C-alpha cells in the first residue's frame, strides 16, 4: 500500500470514527469503496470528499462547550503570540542595546546571558500554548508560570531602560527601580503571579482527575 | 406517492444511472465512475434518496477475505419517481430548446 493510499484510508477511518451514529454505516460504505478506487490520487480525493460528507454530520454535544473550552484555542494562540513577540523584542534589545537589562528585583541579566534566558522562554511559551490547546492543564500552567515570570521581568527591564534613557540621574533612577520599593513590589507581583498560576493549574488538574 | 426532493442535475444523473438496469444492485464507486460524480457529491444524494425511501440499501453477503460492500437500488416507488423525474426533465428540454431566445 502506498503512502498516499494509506493516508486516504486513515482520513476515512478517522472521519468514520467521529461521524454521528446515523451516518456511521455510510462512512463504512465509503471506506469499503475506497479499496476499489484504482489510482492513489483518485483514492485520496475519494477519501477527502467522503470525509467532508461525514464531518457535516459530526455529533455536537448537547451541553455545549464550557467558556474555558470555547476560548481555549484563542487563549493558546494569544499566549503564543504574546510570548514570542515580547521575547523577540527582548532578544533584539539585549543583542543591540548594551544598556538594556532584563530583570526585576534581585535579578539583573544583560547581553548574551539575557538572550540565553529569552530563548527557553519562547520555547516554553510555545509548548505551554500547545499544552493548553491539548488540555494538558497542569503542564500548561507550570510553563505559563515560568513564562509569566520572565515576561514580567522583561516588562521591568523595559521600564528601567525607558527611565535610563529619559533621565539625567541615571544611577539613582535605575537603583530605585531595581532595588528600591518599586522593584520589590514588581518582584512580589511576579512571585504572586507564579504562585497563583501554579495553584490554578493544580486545581484544574485535580478537577480533571475527579472527572 | 408525493415526494419533495431537490431535482438537481446531479440527482437526475444518479436516477439515470439507476434506470439503466432498474432492478440491479449497484456499488457507490461504480455509480461515481459512470456518472462522473465525486464522492462528496454522490453520497449526500444517495443518503437523501435512501432517507426518503427512494433507494433501498443493503450490505453484500460477506465472502471470506473480502469485506462486504454497500449496495443500492431503487425501490418500487423510487423507480416510478425516478422515471417521472427523467420524463419531466426531457419534456422541459423539448419545450425549451437551447438558444430558444435567439431570433434569427
Interface residues (C-beta under 8 A of the other chain):
Chain A: X23 X25 X26 X28 X29 X30 X32 X33 X35 X36 X37 X45 X46 X47 X48 X49 X50 X52 X53 X56
Chain B: X27 X28 X29 X32 X38 X39 X40 X41 X43 X44 X46 X47 X67 X68 X69 X70
